[in-house]
Structure formats: C-alpha cells, structure tokens
C-alpha cells in the first residue's frame, strides 16, 4: 500500500492491488444510486449506505460483498463518529483489519482512500503539515506554488478523509501537530501569512496498535480528540484457523516451501494462542494467566510459517510439535519472569493433561529447559 | 346481579397494560390515574399482599422492595414480586395510598401458587422450587418481530417507553389493541396463565359489585385484553371462570402463607423475577423515570462522574462529544431517540477510549446502579426468621439470652445439624453461638458458647435479603463475600464446615479464576492450607471434596510455577512475612493425595533453594524443610550450611540463614553432630565485632527453643570440645552486651549448667 501520487487507471490489469474505490467502484455506484437518505456535507454516501458497503447487503440488484466480518455495532459507531466530525481511532492488535476498515471507510465516504500517511519513527512534521519544493523556495521565495501539501492538507482543502496508519509509531511531537488540525480545523502557514481552513467533510481516520509496548503513546490532549473503536480478534476458532491457514499457505508459496497438510498443528497453535489470550481454556474449566505479549493472529501465522520452514529444510517436511515449540515459546515468553510463570503454569495444568498433546508437552519442556 | 362481561359499559373499567419495571409505563400509569381518578385500584399481585398496602405510606418503606410470600411451614417455598421506584405497580400503589383510594391485588393467591398437589403427602417437598409465575411466550417479541425489529426490548423502548406521553390513555388503548392482535394470532394455551386471568376477572367483578364507580386495573400488557374483554368471541362468564378456578382448588392443597415486605436490591431486580420480566439496567430505567428533561445529557454527566471517581480523567468536552455521538448513532440506526445501546457505545468510544474495563465501572455503578431498599421494622416477620425458629424448634434449641456452654458430638445426627445451623448463622453474621476450644482429641467434637441477643433479630432481617432459608441465605452470602483469593479460600473452608455443598462448585470455580489471575504467590500460599484442610476434613461433614482436592492441587501447581521467581530478591521483612505462609503450606502439602502436584512442591522448594538471590532467612528455611521431608540428605544439608556460613557472606546474612535453618526445634542439632559442628566452628570463627552483630540475631533463633532443648544442645556442643564459649553463651540465653568481660562468669555458669545435667 503506497502513496501513489498518480493513481493508476482502474482497469490497468498489471496493478498488483487496486485501491478500494477502484476495485469496488460498481458497488459504490450502485449504493449511491439507491441511497436516498440524507448525506452529511461532502459525503458520497449516507451513513446508512456506508455501513451497508462495509458489512454487505443489497443495493438495487447489485450484491454488496461484505468487506468486514464482525460486529455491526462497531462499524455503526465508527461511521457515526466520522459523521459527527470527530476523528476516529481504530485500535487493535495486528491482524484485526484496522487498515482495511479505514481504507474502505475512506473510499465509501469520500471516494478516495489514497490520502494516506504511514506512521513510522521517521515520519516528520511535514507529512502532516506541508513541505517545500526547495528549488522553487530558493528561486522564488515562499509562495503558494513552492508549498508541497501533505495528505492532511489536501484532505482539508477538498473536504475528504485523511488516513493515518500506525499513529503511535510517529514521534510524539509529530503526533501533536494533529491537535491544531483536529480542534481548530485549520492549518496556519506562517511562512505565507495565511491559513488553510478545512472544508466540511474533512476528517481523520487513524489506526494504532494497542498491544505494542515502547511506542509513542498518544498525549491526553490528542487522545481526547479521537473517538476510539477497538476492533476485536476473530471471534471463533474456526474463523481464526481459517485466517492462519490461508496466510500460511500464501507465505509458503512466496517462500517456495513444499506444500503439506499442517491443519492439525495449526489448530493446536491457534488453540494455544486463543487460550492464553483469553485466560481460559477452550472447555472453560481452567482459568489461566495471560502473558504480556499480544499473541495476535499475525504471530500465530509467523510461528506456523517458521515451524514449516524448519520442517521443510531440516526435517522430513511434515510440520510437527517440535517444529513449532521453539517459536511458540518465544511468542509467549516476552517478559522473562512473569510470562515464564504463565507458560509453565499452562504447560503443567493444561497441556500435560491432554493425552493427545504429549508430543507437544515434551517438545515445549525441552525448549523451556 | 353482576354483568357477565369483565368490561361492562358502566361503571367504566380502565385496564392499564404495562411492561413490568418499565419507566415509561410507570409514568404513563401515574398520568392515567391522575387523569381518570378511579375510586378503586386493582393491581396484578397476590391478594395476600393487601394487608401490606398500608406500609406503602410509611416513609421507611423505600424501594427497591419486594412483596415476599412464603409457606409458613416451609419458608424455602417462596415467591416474590419486586418493585422499584420506576415500576408501574409501585407508582400505582403510591398514587392510591396518597389519594386514599382503596387498592387490592387480584392475581392468584400465593396460597395456591405455593400449594402442593393434593395426591402427594403433605411432607413431600415440592418437585421444583416455586419462583412465581412462569415466563410466557414473549408477547413483546412477537409484536417487535411483526414491526420488523429484532430486539424486543429496544422496540418497546422506542414505541412505548421513550415516547413522551401525550395522552396516556391513548397509549394504553393502543397497547391493549396490539396485545389483542397478538393473542388473537397466538391464543394463550398455558393453563396457569388462564387460571390467573380467570382469578383476576373474578376479583374485578367483585370490585364492581362492591359499588366501585370507576375501576382501574394495572396488569402486565399480556393480560390486558383478557381483562378488558377485547379478545375475540364471547367474553368468559363468571361461571366459566369459577369452573376454571375450581379445577385448581380441586387439585391443589392451599398452603398457609405469610406475606411481607423485604428489602430488595437493584442487582437482584436484574435477575429474572417472579414476573418473568427481568431488567438488566435498573439504574438506566430509574434515570429515565426520574429525569424528564435532558435525560441523555444528565446520564452522560453522571457517567463522567463514575469514571472520575475511578481516577479516569473525563472532561466536559468529552461528555459533549459523547452526547453528539449517541445522537448520531441513533440516526445511523434509525431510532427515534438514543437508547441504552447507543449511550453505551458512545461511552465506550468517547469516554472510555475503547476500554472495556472502564466501561465495566459504568455498567456496574450506573447502568445497574446498585441500591438497597428499606423496610419498616413493623413489617411482618421475614421467612428467614421463621426458618430459624422452625429449625430451633426441631433441634430443641431455646432462644436463651443466658450464655451456656455445650459440646457437640458430630457423629450424632442431631448435634451435627445444630453445628450446621450455628455455622450457617455465623456466615450471616448472626452469632447466636460462638465456637470455643474443646479439650480432647478427634475432629468430631465441637465446643460452643450459646447466647441469644435481641439484636440478632435485626441481623436476621438484614440477612433476609440473601435468601428465605438459613441454608440458601448463607450460601448466597458466602458467594457474595468471596471477592478475593484469600476470601474465596476462607469461604470454601466455611462452606465445608457449614455444609453448604450447593455453593462449593461456584466458589471453587471462582477461586480457580482468582488464582489464575493472581501473581501474588503469598496470597496463594495463604489460601492453600485452608483449602487442603477443607478437602481433608470435609468428609467428616459429609461433603464431597473431590472437586476441592482438584482445586487445591491446581492452586499448588500455580504456586510451584511461580514460587522461585516470587521468593527471589525479597527483602528481610518480606521474607519474614512469607516464611510463615511457606511453612503453613509446607505442613498442608502432605495432606494432599500423592501426585504430580505434591511432588512439584518439593521440586519447587529445591529449585528455589538453589537460587542465589533468595533471602538468607528463607534459604536456610528451605534447606531445613527439604531435609526434614527427606528430599535432601544430611551431607548435602551440611554442605549447604557450610557454604552459607563460609567467608563469602556477611555475618548478619549468615545469622539469618541459621535462624531459618534452626527454626522449628533443636532436636536436629542435638542429634546431628555434623551439622552442629559446622555451626559451632562458624560461631567460633567469628571475630569479636562480628559476634556482637550476630549475637542478637542468633539469639532470636535459639531463643525459640525450649529450656530443656537448650540444655541438651549445650551438652552436645560441649561434647564437640571446640572453643565452646560463644556457642554456649548463646544457648544459655545470655544476651548482655559485654560478653568478653563476662567470659569468666559465663564459664562458671557453663560448669553449673553442665553439672545440672
């Protein structure tokens, strides 16, 4: 997902991944055609139609595919938030479709999901405010033409949605540049002695990872300008096993790993992750300590992929307990003291009792030493 | 002659169909009564409660309260009809009492509801506990589905509750019409409901015959068509109704029933009640009822206060945003007004930063909004009191204020039941009897001091909110009390002692959850002995303790997993605190059945003893415990002692180690030459300064020994024929400062002491 300055044509078959508003142009058009509910200023669709676009439904005789599978309430809160011109913060562990939801919200509301800032440790203030074309700046001095607008500035001018990915990875001082934009809805340009006032419809959708430690937490001042919607992890084990299996297969193709059926081992890894994450065994009979790591679906994917690579290159190609034991131990024990206690407890009270998990128990004890 | 129909043209009967505990209905009922001013008011409820209406005027009767009807001979069979401030029935009662309008209850008598079939002998307990009328087909759900709504609660809220009443009578007519439509489509089949409605009609006719000019009936919306006579076909005749009721009286033996007011709580209002209309957001309903203007704004400001009370900063600006979001959500969801769902969604997104934990505070403190009702002292006796009286009578116990001592033999059935009663009452804070130490051995003897005090009656009334019998009340109280790991373990022990097996499962489940969430090893250590003893001695009291043993072992496994990390790096004071619990747990472990959990304990002790950062006191103690349990041999222990007392450590550390090692009796040192000589040579090797530092610490350890043990130890030490002075001084118990100066004196004393032996 890159900041494409020049949007590729929608029908360009060589484009690896078209933007949401290009890929689902038909659905958006069909929804706009049947949508007779009131629309907030600059919105392409009414809030009702936006919710339908995300969760699926029917518009006239066009079937709207569901983009997000999960709670309707959450999406309604998200859309209502943007409609009240409050900024929206989507929180969640990796792999909970935060960016996906934000892209589709922007595509449905303003028909443009490309006004995107990727938050990194190196993101500077000019990504949120504006930069300068230095050749012009030197030749002509500060002028409107020498100004390089940021996605936020463009969104303000056009009354569109600006997206910020991984907000908490930006340095705090850069984050705080958003405060003026969100509360005053203007961006002063002191060099030119002017300011850019946001048009109606302008808003910001940010995503952030709530389990990562050591990132730049939002200041209270910024935080209170956002409404927060927490996107949950997959609700059921079948759903999650499906996600992991699909992703692992995709990664395996990219890494040229031999194809093998690993569904049993995947199910076990996902079960371990889910049980530790929820602090309760699947049968609901034993409560567990919750380790400090996020134990996200994304990590389960990397544990299985790593184990698969081990099995393919150093084993007989069949994914076994011993191949995932190391990865899973590393994924669980992030804090050497507290997490080790949680993991030992889990092994002794749960894994050991399961007769068909003997191999897994032995492998994990071996790794734990 | 009374007209046959339930709703004759004259005198007009007004049927007000309500949703039980619906604030909108409550307001509408009040308005309708003000408007109509009936001279007779009938309410759905047991006629036994008629005598209780007078109490409504008493300022000491404050909702939430419940009418409770119980069998006088078996208080466990009871039905209750709760009222909150926002219940339509309560508002109707208040209006009647304020306006001096005669009011009575018209539902089936509780005597019949709680009665038992006639063909069963009277002492057979009822097959299932009676909890009042059962839930019918949900009429509101049918209506809501017809209107295309999936959530009946929300539909009713939108259509009836949230609508500001323009003409209240209008909306009641609409409700009756809607219910008529539903009941035409789905005729009522349940005999019980049909009998109840027959009875209501019967009393309605009687009221009309009595000469009432304008009668108002407040009943559940479902019954409105049956009472208003709007159902299709000929309205049932008085004769038909009487025949229907005779079917019931012919098969049911009416019970002797006592009705009274009991204090209720909002959270128990939330539970499914006798009305079959549970409420899970009484706080929200109370708010909707009491505030008419800016209800949403007031509610969210209140929410902000709840959050601030939990140190979560919540600005007014955010409250404004929450109000906006709630309204926007209502628009997105196409609802006329924001309901509780919208308000909670907005609260989570704006005020709680998406945190479910913070939202939990709001739900518990505002949405449920715990409140305890109040009942005047003059209200009739509560069933709990009756149950205590009945038990006392059958156990031949007198309510004697004079303290009397008694010893029970738990092997006899009568004594065991007495003990049971007293333990259960103690759980309810009714300390009629206090346990006393009893001489003699065996777990089957129990000493008690028994004395009844008048204030205990009050405690019984207070405790009546927990249940109608001593057993059920004590059980519920125990569960309520178990809000922490230690409290849970104590509650389990109490539950075993008081023989309350019904709640043990819930308590053990809860304990397991607490234990899992707890990183506090001391807390777990503290919980273990009570658990182990409970599972060990539970059998004396006839409680199945298999599940308990499982939980005790699980707790032990958790302790083992965290023990070494928890004990590492403790300071001296903390180590001293832990030591006591460690020893108690160590004593308890052998009482558990053998298995991996038990072996794990010794493995965990050994692992901990190997850590370098374990405080010296515990280090010594652990070696000793392992040695005593035959998990470490003498030679190894002597090596440890030697290492601990070698040059690497400072003197006070060594002394702490020795204190830990020697705690729990001198016999080991008296009989084990090897260990004693290591200790002895260490003491002998101390310099004068070091000795002064160490002396008080050593004395602390040795001072715990019996004088005779000290004497024996002295003899043993003397026999080692090393330089005995310092050791001997300590053992004899002298702790004066200038020991060097006193050496000659001490030498003499040594001879004297030695001579005594």
Interface residues (C-beta under 8 A of the other chain):
Chain A: X47 X48 X51 X73 X76 X77 X79 X80 X81 X83 X84 X86 X89 X91 X210 X220 X223 X224 X227 X228 X229 X230 X279 X286 X287 X288 X289 X337 X338 X340 X341 X344 X345 X348 X349 X352
Chain B: X313 X315 X317 X318 X321 X324 X325 X328 X329 X331 X332 X333 X334 X341 X345 X346 X348 X349 X350 X352 X353 X354 X355 X356 X512 X513 X515 X516 X517 X519 X554 X557 X558 X560 X561 X562 X565 X596 X600
